[in-house]
Amino acid sequence: MNRSSKKYSHIDTPEALRTLSIGELKELAEELREELIEVITQNGGHLAPSLGVIELTIALHKVFDTPRDKIIWDVGHQAYVHKMLTGRRTKLHTIRQFGGISGFLKRSESEYDVFGAGHASTSISAAYGIACARDLLGETYRVCAVIGDGAMTGGLAYEALNNAGSSGKDLLVILNDNKMSISPNVGAISKYLVNIITDPRYRKTKDEIWELTERLPGKDTIRHVARRIEEGVKALVSPGMLFEDLGFQYIGPIDGHHLDDLIPILERVRNFRGPVLLHVMTVKGKGWDIAEADPVKFHGVKAGTPSKNGSANALPPKIETTKTGVLPTYTDAFGEIVLQLAKENQKLIAITAAMCDGTGLSKFAEQFPNRFFDVGIAEGHAVCFAAGLATQGLRPICAIYSTFLQRAYDQIVHDVAIQHLPVIFALDRAGLVGEDGPTHHGALDLSYLTCIQEMVVACPKDGNELRDLLVTALDQTTHPFAIRYPKESCVAFTKEQTGRVLPIGSWEILIPAKQVMVLATGAMVSRAQQVVRQLQNEGYDIGLVNARFVKPIDEALLLQITKESSKLIIIEENSPIGGLGTMVTRAMNQHHRSLPTMFMALPDRFVEHGARESLLELVSLSSNSIEKRIREFCSFESRGE
């Protein structure tokens, strides 16, 4: 897109935006919408959420004095337009690319990104903290939290509402309702009520009546009756009484795409005192017909999605999850495996936390709707719910992204492990996920799971072993069982194959050797295998073990290896603290075994966003990097020398 040909190409800061009239802002909105569609369909990213908040974003930066006033966004993927209007419009084409701008909110990227956001339901808690800090420091800026796109299904949001509502602090919460969380009644009466409630004359009259009753006998009864009448009227036309009961003055719902109403109402509520919740109705995917029709599919799009220059009449993109001759991803394989296992086991239950498509469970949901549960963005509830199912003899599988499961840690320990319940955890997006960056990199799961008593932790080397591990997990009933796998091709997968029960804690020797032995787990196995075979072809005595169980480990095989080998190499895609390396070292120390060992793992720092293979190269876990490090450690000559 040639931005210089656009009428408002120069509008990329709130200061510039505030010089425009409402009519010009409407034109800007359409220009941003067209630009967003074209760039994101070309480069990939979260599209539908940001299309739905273009007018709301414009209105917020028009009305509030940002960055002095603080806007805290939830689920940061709805903030692309916010980035475009805060000095990053010319960098939009770099979003989610290595060295480019982040696809989420990032404090180090801009002063306008007040609070980092990758996971959901955090904005109200953070905004309340900022509001308290403001008052403690004697500042006077305004604080606004924007929550939506399903984030109101998360329990953290309600904990924050409960706390902030009772505080009396000046805080505005905007509920961006795109039907992913709450779908209230919207109509002419509701709009009329909003205009009355936000009108300064109404508020002045209400205050005057309250003061008048102070001098009347029976004032408490009069005030009680007046409040009940007001609440009754509101309850008839709006869903806001929940928020009122939590201590917020509820206003809404209003049309989030109608700037003529949105800007004046924001100008009014900006100066309200105390906690206020403004309910804004938006359409996810607004302005692109096919995205509006299927906002789930267009929540995030792949690079190269057809856009026809942003036309609302563009043809739907042809998204193929599995092409002929191309191996499926681990996610696809998991979906196929669980579907087949459910046909054989009537007690198998699938649970996800608002990620049905992302975890590969769409087909399961269609074929077994009574055995599929999407609990919303509520991972802690998902795990506790699974524990309840397990107490009654059912076999729940919780399919949750690695970093999302971190939010349910207490439930994993307290409600599952302590009660010895055989809940199965399928951890998608383990290791480096790529363009979503550090909020989504599954770098900690081996560390935070292996320290839980009686937890079984396993990593499949390919799609077929993923099936074996799921079958093994279902075969036992005494331990919680976690299986983690990455966001990439599953290396090998035979759809019609039957799974086998593996001895829990068993490893397998893939390439035998005596001098040097490599222990690799999960996605690192196939990369290590390429390197080890090459080195063996060059005449070096080096072997490979598939350390598919990280807990418990195969101590018998490990002791055999440490007795016969002169050097040991451990490769895992996890934090260097905890995980396979820690488990192996602990076992060796317990058995008084020692030999030169090289550890390859993710660095002890957060890794930025970028293509997965590029990031693996960056952290020295690509095949080329593994080969180079092994040659240096073992003093093997490099090829060509």
C-alpha positions in Angstrom: 0.0 0.0 0.0 1.3 3.5 -0.9 0.5 5.4 2.3 1.6 8.7 0.8 -1.5 8.6 -1.4 -3.8 8.4 1.5 -5.5 11.6 2.8 -4.7 10.9 6.4 -1.3 9.1 6.0 0.2 11.7 8.3 -2.1 10.8 11.2 0.0 8.5 13.4 0.0 10.3 16.8 -2.8 11.2 19.2 -1.8 14.9 18.9 -2.4 14.8 15.1 -5.6 12.8 15.5 -7.1 15.4 17.9 -6.9 18.1 15.2 -9.6 16.3 13.1 -13.3 16.8 13.1 -15.7 13.9 13.7 -16.4 13.7 9.9 -12.6 13.5 9.3 -12.2 10.9 12.0 -14.8 8.7 10.2 -12.7 9.0 7.0 -9.6 8.1 9.0 -11.4 5.1 10.4 -12.1 3.7 7.0 -8.5 4.5 5.8 -7.1 2.6 8.8 -9.4 -0.3 8.3 -8.3 -0.7 4.6 -4.7 -0.4 5.6 -5.0 -2.9 8.4 -6.7 -5.5 6.2 -4.1 -5.2 3.5 -1.0 -5.3 5.7 -2.2 -8.0 8.1 -3.5 -10.3 5.3 -0.2 -9.9 3.6 2.0 -10.4 6.7 -0.2 -12.4 9.0 -1.5 -11.5 12.5 -4.6 -10.9 14.6 -7.0 -9.2 12.3 -10.7 -9.4 13.4 -10.1 -8.2 17.0 -8.5 -5.0 15.8 -11.0 -4.4 13.0 -13.7 -4.3 15.6 -12.1 -1.5 17.8 -11.0 1.0 15.2 -13.6 3.6 16.1 -13.2 2.9 19.8 -9.5 3.4 19.6 -9.8 6.6 17.6 -12.4 7.9 20.2 -10.2 7.1 23.1 -7.1 8.9 21.8 -9.3 11.8 20.7 -10.9 12.3 24.1 -8.1 11.2 26.5 -4.8 13.1 26.9 -2.5 10.2 26.2 0.1 9.3 27.1 -0.4 11.4 30.3 -3.8 9.7 30.7 -3.3 5.9 30.9 -5.2 3.5 28.6 -4.6 -0.1 29.6 -5.6 -2.7 27.0 -6.6 -6.3 27.5 -5.7 -9.2 25.3 -3.1 -7.1 23.4 -4.0 -8.4 20.0 -6.9 -5.9 19.8 -4.4 -3.0 20.0 -3.0 -3.0 16.4 -4.9 0.3 15.7 -3.6 1.7 19.0 -0.1 1.0 17.7 -0.9 2.7 14.4 -2.0 5.8 16.1 0.9 6.0 18.6 3.8 6.5 16.3 4.1 3.0 14.8 1.9 3.2 11.7 4.8 3.1 9.4 6.1 0.0 11.2 2.9 -2.0 11.0 4.3 -4.2 8.2 6.9 -5.4 10.6 4.4 -6.6 13.2 5.3 -10.0 14.8 8.4 -10.3 12.6 11.9 -10.6 14.1 13.2 -7.2 14.9 9.8 -5.6 14.2 7.0 -4.4 16.5 5.3 -6.8 18.8 1.8 -8.2 18.1 0.9 -7.5 21.8 1.3 -4.5 24.2 4.9 -4.0 25.2 6.1 -1.4 27.7 9.6 -1.2 26.2 8.2 -0.5 22.8 6.2 2.7 23.5 5.2 5.0 26.4 1.7 4.5 25.1 1.8 0.8 26.0 1.1 1.4 29.7 0.9 -2.3 30.6 2.2 -5.4 28.7 -0.6 -7.7 27.6 -0.4 -11.1 25.9 -2.7 -13.1 28.1 -6.3 -12.0 28.9 -8.3 -10.5 31.8 -5.4 -8.5 33.2 -6.4 -4.9 32.3 -8.8 -4.1 35.3 -6.3 -5.3 37.9 -3.5 -3.4 36.3 -5.6 -0.2 35.8 -6.7 -0.3 39.5 -3.1 -0.6 40.6 -2.2 2.4 38.4 -5.1 4.4 39.8 -4.0 3.7 43.3 -0.4 4.7 42.4 -1.8 7.9 40.9 -3.6 8.8 44.1 -0.7 7.8 46.4 1.7 10.0 44.4 -0.7 12.9 44.2 -1.1 12.8 40.4 -4.3 13.7 38.5 -4.3 11.8 35.3 -7.2 9.6 34.2 -7.0 5.8 34.0 -9.0 3.7 31.6 -9.0 -0.1 31.1 -10.3 -1.6 27.9 -11.4 -5.2 28.3 -13.1 -7.4 25.8 -12.7 -10.1 23.1 -13.6 -12.8 25.6 -11.5 -11.4 28.5 -14.6 -11.0 30.6 -14.9 -14.7 30.8 -11.7 -14.8 33.0 -12.0 -14.9 36.7 -9.2 -12.4 37.3 -11.4 -9.7 35.7 -14.2 -10.3 38.3 -11.7 -10.3 41.2 -10.5 -6.9 40.0 -14.0 -5.6 39.5 -14.9 -6.6 43.1 -11.8 -5.0 44.5 -11.9 -1.8 42.4 -15.6 -1.3 42.7 -15.5 -1.1 46.5 -12.6 1.3 46.5 -14.3 4.4 45.2 -11.2 5.2 43.1 -11.7 7.2 39.9 -11.4 4.5 37.2 -13.1 3.9 33.9 -13.5 0.4 32.6 -14.7 0.0 29.0 -16.2 -3.4 28.2 -15.6 -3.9 24.5 -18.4 -6.4 23.9 -18.0 -8.1 20.6 -20.3 -11.0 21.5 -17.3 -13.0 22.7 -18.2 -12.5 26.3 -21.6 -10.8 27.0 -24.4 -10.1 24.6 -26.9 -7.7 26.1 -30.1 -6.1 24.9 -29.4 -3.2 22.6 -32.1 -0.9 21.4 -33.6 2.6 21.3 -34.7 2.6 24.9 -31.2 1.6 26.0 -29.6 4.3 23.9 -32.0 6.8 25.3 -31.2 5.8 28.9 -27.4 6.2 28.2 -28.0 9.7 26.9 -29.9 10.6 30.0 -27.4 9.0 32.5 -24.4 10.7 30.9 -26.1 14.1 30.5 -24.6 16.6 33.0 -28.0 18.0 33.7 -29.2 14.6 34.9 -26.3 14.2 37.2 -26.7 17.7 38.6 -30.4 17.1 39.2 -29.7 13.8 40.8 -27.2 15.4 43.2 -29.6 18.2 44.0 -32.4 15.7 44.8 -29.9 13.8 47.1 -29.0 17.0 48.9 -32.7 17.9 49.3 -33.6 14.6 50.9 -30.9 15.3 53.5 -33.3 17.9 55.0 -36.5 15.8 54.8 -37.9 13.5 57.5 -37.5 9.8 56.6 -34.6 10.6 54.2 -33.3 7.0 54.3 -36.6 5.6 53.2 -37.0 8.2 50.4 -33.5 7.5 49.2 -34.0 3.8 49.3 -37.2 4.0 47.2 -35.5 6.4 44.7 -32.5 4.1 44.3 -34.8 1.1 43.8 -36.8 2.9 41.1 -33.6 3.9 39.3 -32.2 0.3 39.5 -35.5 -1.1 38.3 -35.5 1.1 35.2 -31.9 0.2 34.4 -32.6 -3.5 34.9 -35.4 -3.4 32.3 -33.2 -2.2 29.5 -29.6 -3.1 30.3 -27.5 -5.9 31.8 -25.6 -3.6 34.1 -26.9 -4.5 37.5 -24.1 -6.9 38.1 -21.6 -4.1 37.7 -23.7 -1.8 39.8 -23.7 -4.3 42.6 -19.9 -4.6 42.4 -19.7 -0.8 42.9 -19.4 0.5 39.4 -21.7 3.0 37.8 -22.9 1.2 34.7 -23.5 3.0 31.5 -24.5 1.4 28.3 -24.6 -0.4 26.1 -23.7 1.9 23.3 -22.7 1.5 19.6 -18.9 1.3 19.5 -18.8 2.1 15.8 -20.8 5.3 15.9 -18.3 8.1 16.6 -21.1 10.7 16.8 -22.3 9.1 20.0 -19.1 7.5 21.2 -17.0 10.6 21.4 -19.6 12.8 23.3 -20.3 10.0 25.8 -16.6 9.4 26.4 -16.1 13.2 27.0 -18.8 13.0 29.6 -17.7 9.9 31.5 -14.1 11.0 31.4 -14.8 13.4 34.2 -17.1 11.1 36.3 -15.9 10.4 39.8 -15.6 6.9 41.2 -15.5 3.5 39.4 -17.5 3.6 36.1 -18.1 0.9 33.5 -19.0 1.9 30.0 -20.5 -1.0 27.9 -19.6 -0.6 24.3 -21.0 -3.0 21.6 -18.6 -3.7 18.7 -18.5 -6.2 15.8 -15.5 -8.4 15.6 -14.1 -8.1 12.1 -16.0 -4.9 11.4 -15.7 -3.6 7.8 -14.7 -6.9 6.1 -17.8 -9.0 5.3 -16.1 -12.4 5.5 -14.4 -11.5 8.8 -17.7 -10.3 10.3 -19.3 -13.6 9.1 -16.6 -15.8 10.7 -14.7 -13.8 13.3 -13.3 -17.0 14.8 -11.5 -18.0 11.6 -10.3 -14.4 11.0 -9.3 -13.8 14.6 -5.8 -14.4 13.3 -4.8 -14.9 9.7 -1.8 -16.4 8.0 0.5 -14.4 5.8 -0.7 -14.3 2.2 -4.4 -14.4 2.9 -6.2 -12.9 -0.1 -7.5 -9.4 0.6 -8.2 -7.8 -2.9 -6.7 -4.5 -1.5 -8.9 -4.7 1.5 -12.2 -5.0 -0.3 -15.1 -5.9 1.9 -16.2 -8.2 -0.9 -12.9 -10.2 -1.0 -13.2 -13.9 -1.5 -12.6 -16.0 1.6 -9.0 -17.2 2.0 -8.4 -20.9 1.3 -6.9 -22.1 4.6 -5.6 -25.6 4.4 -4.5 -27.2 7.6 -3.1 -30.4 5.9 -2.0 -30.4 2.3 -1.5 -33.7 0.4 2.0 -35.0 1.1 2.6 -32.5 3.9 2.7 -33.7 7.5 0.2 -32.2 9.9 1.2 -30.1 12.9 1.2 -31.6 16.3 -2.0 -29.7 16.9 -3.7 -31.3 13.9 -2.4 -34.8 14.9 -3.6 -34.3 18.5 -7.1 -33.4 17.2 -7.2 -36.6 15.1 -5.9 -38.8 17.9 -8.3 -37.6 20.5 -11.2 -37.9 18.1 -10.3 -41.5 17.5 -9.7 -42.3 21.1 -13.1 -40.8 22.0 -14.8 -43.2 19.7 -13.2 -46.1 21.6 -13.5 -44.6 25.1 -16.9 -43.2 26.1 -15.4 -41.7 29.3 -13.0 -39.5 27.5 -13.8 -35.7 27.9 -12.1 -32.9 26.1 -11.7 -29.4 27.8 -10.3 -26.2 26.4 -10.1 -22.6 27.6 -11.5 -20.5 24.7 -9.0 -22.2 22.2 -11.1 -24.8 20.5 -9.5 -24.3 17.1 -6.1 -23.5 18.4 -5.9 -26.8 20.3 -7.2 -28.8 17.4 -10.5 -29.8 19.0 -13.0 -28.4 16.5 -13.8 -31.8 15.0 -14.2 -33.3 18.5 -16.6 -30.5 19.4 -18.7 -31.3 16.4 -18.9 -35.1 16.8 -19.0 -35.2 20.6 -20.7 -32.0 21.8 -21.8 -33.5 25.0 -18.2 -34.5 25.9 -16.6 -31.2 24.9 -16.3 -28.2 27.2 -15.0 -24.8 26.3 -14.9 -23.0 29.6 -13.8 -19.6 28.3 -10.6 -17.8 29.2 -10.6 -19.5 32.6 -7.7 -21.9 32.8 -7.9 -22.3 36.6 -11.5 -23.3 36.3 -10.8 -25.6 33.4 -8.3 -27.6 35.6 -10.5 -27.7 38.7 -13.5 -28.6 36.5 -11.4 -31.5 35.1 -10.6 -32.6 38.6 -14.3 -32.8 39.4 -14.9 -34.9 36.4 -12.0 -37.2 37.3 -13.4 -37.9 40.8 -16.4 -39.5 39.1 -14.4 -41.9 36.9 -14.3 -39.8 33.7 -11.1 -39.2 31.8 -10.7 -35.5 31.1 -8.0 -34.2 28.7 -7.2 -30.5 29.3 -5.9 -29.0 26.0 -4.3 -25.7 27.0 -1.3 -23.7 25.7 1.8 -24.1 27.7 2.0 -20.5 28.9 -1.8 -20.4 29.5 -1.6 -23.4 31.8 0.7 -21.3 34.1 -2.5 -19.5 35.2 -3.8 -22.7 36.7 -0.8 -23.7 38.7 -2.6 -23.8 42.0 -5.3 -26.0 40.6 -2.8 -28.4 39.1 -1.2 -28.8 42.5 -4.1 -28.5 45.0 -7.0 -29.9 43.0 -5.4 -32.5 40.8 -2.0 -33.7 42.1 -2.7 -33.8 45.8 -5.9 -35.8 45.1 -4.0 -38.2 42.8 -6.5 -37.6 40.0 -5.5 -38.9 36.5 -6.2 -35.6 34.6 -4.4 -35.5 31.3 -2.8 -32.2 30.3 -2.1 -31.6 26.6 0.2 -28.7 26.4 0.2 -27.1 23.0 2.7 -24.4 21.9 5.5 -25.8 24.1 8.9 -24.3 23.4 9.3 -21.3 21.1 6.0 -20.5 19.3 7.4 -17.9 17.0 5.7 -14.6 16.1 3.5 -14.4 19.3 6.7 -13.9 21.3 7.6 -14.1 25.0 4.1 -14.1 26.3 3.4 -17.3 24.4 6.7 -19.1 24.3 6.3 -22.3 26.3 9.7 -22.1 28.0 8.8 -23.0 31.5 6.4 -26.0 31.5 9.0 -28.7 32.1 10.3 -26.7 35.0 7.0 -26.0 36.7 5.6 -29.4 36.1 8.5 -31.7 37.0 8.6 -30.2 40.5 5.0 -31.3 41.3 4.9 -34.6 43.2 3.7 -37.6 41.3 3.3 -35.7 38.1 4.2 -37.6 34.9 5.7 -35.4 32.2 6.4 -36.5 28.7 7.4 -35.1 25.3 6.7 -36.9 22.1 9.3 -37.0 19.3 6.7 -37.1 16.6 2.9 -37.5 16.0 2.9 -41.3 16.4 4.6 -41.1 19.8 2.0 -38.4 20.7 -0.6 -41.1 20.2 1.4 -43.6 22.2 1.7 -41.2 25.1 -2.0 -40.3 25.1 -2.9 -44.0 25.1 -0.4 -44.5 28.0 -1.9 -41.7 29.9 -5.4 -43.1 29.5 -4.2 -46.6 30.5 -3.2 -45.5 34.0 -5.4 -44.1 36.7 -3.0 -43.1 39.5 -1.2 -40.0 38.3 -1.8 -36.7 36.5 -0.1 -36.9 33.2 1.3 -34.0 31.1 2.2 -34.2 27.4 3.9 -31.2 25.8 4.5 -30.5 22.1 5.4 -27.6 19.9 3.8 -25.5 17.2 5.3 -27.2 14.2 5.1 -30.2 11.9 4.8 -33.4 13.9 7.7 -35.1 12.0 5.9 -38.4 11.5 2.2 -39.4 11.8 0.2 -42.3 10.5 -3.5 -41.6 10.9 -4.6 -45.2 10.9 -2.0 -46.5 13.3 -3.0 -48.0 16.6 -1.4 -46.6 19.8 0.6 -48.6 22.2 1.1 -48.4 25.9 4.6 -47.3 26.9 6.3 -48.2 30.2 6.1 -44.9 32.1 9.5 -43.5 32.5 11.0 -45.4 29.6 13.4 -44.0 27.1 14.5 -45.5 23.7 17.9 -45.7 22.1 17.5 -44.4 18.5 21.1 -44.5 17.5 23.4 -46.7 19.6 27.0 -45.7 20.5 29.6 -45.9 23.2 31.8 -42.8 23.3 29.3 -39.9 23.2 25.6 -40.1 23.9 23.0 -37.4 23.2 19.8 -37.3 25.3 17.2 -35.2 23.5 13.5 -34.7 24.2 10.5 -33.7 22.2 11.0 -31.5 19.2 14.8 -31.6 19.7 14.9 -35.3 18.9 14.5 -35.0 15.1 17.0 -32.1 15.0 19.5 -34.0 17.0 18.9 -37.1 14.9 20.0 -35.4 11.7 23.2 -34.2 13.4 24.0 -37.5 15.0 23.5 -39.5 11.8 25.8 -37.1 9.9 28.5 -37.4 12.5 28.2 -41.2 12.5 28.6 -41.2 8.7 31.8 -39.3 9.3 33.0 -42.1 11.5 32.4 -40.6 15.0 31.1 -42.8 17.8 28.0 -40.8 18.9 24.5 -42.0 19.7 21.1 -40.7 20.5 18.4 -41.4 23.1 14.8 -40.3 22.8 14.3 -39.1 26.4 10.5 -39.0 25.9 9.8 -39.0 29.6 11.2 -36.1 31.5 9.6 -37.3 34.8 10.1 -40.0 35.8 13.3 -40.5 33.8 14.8 -43.9 32.8 17.3 -44.2 35.5 18.4 -47.7 34.5 19.3 -46.6 31.0 20.9 -43.4 32.2 23.1 -45.4 34.6 24.1 -47.7 31.7 24.9 -44.7 29.5 27.0 -43.0 32.2 28.9 -46.2 32.8 29.8 -46.8 29.2 30.1 -43.3 27.7 32.8 -40.7 28.1 30.6 -37.6 27.3 27.0 -36.7 27.7 24.9 -34.1 25.8 21.4 -33.1 26.9 19.2 -31.1 24.6 15.8 -29.7 25.5 13.6 -26.7 24.5 12.9 -25.4 28.0 14.4 -23.1 30.5 17.9 -24.2 31.6 16.7 -24.3 35.2 14.5 -27.3 35.7 13.5 -29.8 33.0 15.4 -32.7 31.6 18.9 -31.4 32.4 18.0 -30.9 36.1 16.3 -34.3 36.3 19.4 -36.1 34.8 21.9 -34.2 36.9 19.9 -35.0 40.1 19.8 -38.7 39.2 23.5 -38.8 38.4 24.4 -37.1 41.7 22.3 -39.5 43.6 24.1 -42.5 42.1 27.5 -40.8 42.3 28.0 -40.7 38.6 30.0 -38.0 36.9 31.2 -37.3 33.3 31.7 -34.3 31.1 28.2 -33.0 30.2 27.0 -30.3 27.9 23.6 -28.8 28.4 21.6 -27.2 25.5 18.4 -25.4 26.4 16.7 -22.1 26.0 18.6 -19.2 27.5 17.9 -17.8 30.9 16.2 -14.7 29.4 13.0 -14.0 27.6 13.2 -14.6 23.8 11.7 -12.0 21.5 9.2 -12.7 18.7 10.1 -13.9 15.2 9.8 -17.0 13.0 10.3 -20.2 15.0 13.3 -21.5 13.0 15.0 -18.1 13.2 14.5 -18.0 16.9 15.9 -21.6 17.3 19.0 -20.4 15.4 19.2 -17.4 17.6 19.2 -19.5 20.8 21.5 -22.1 19.3 18.9 -24.9 19.1 18.7 -25.2 15.3 20.2 -28.3 13.6 23.1 -26.3 12.4 23.8 -24.8 15.9 23.5 -28.2 17.6 26.0 -29.7 15.1 28.4 -26.8 15.7 28.2 -27.1 19.5 28.6 -30.9 19.5 31.7 -30.6 17.3 33.2 -28.1 19.6 32.4 -30.0 22.8 33.6 -33.4 21.4 36.5 -31.9 19.4 35.1 -33.4 16.2 36.5 -31.8 13.1 34.1 -29.6 11.2 33.2 -30.6 7.7 35.4 -29.2 5.0 38.5 -29.0 7.3 
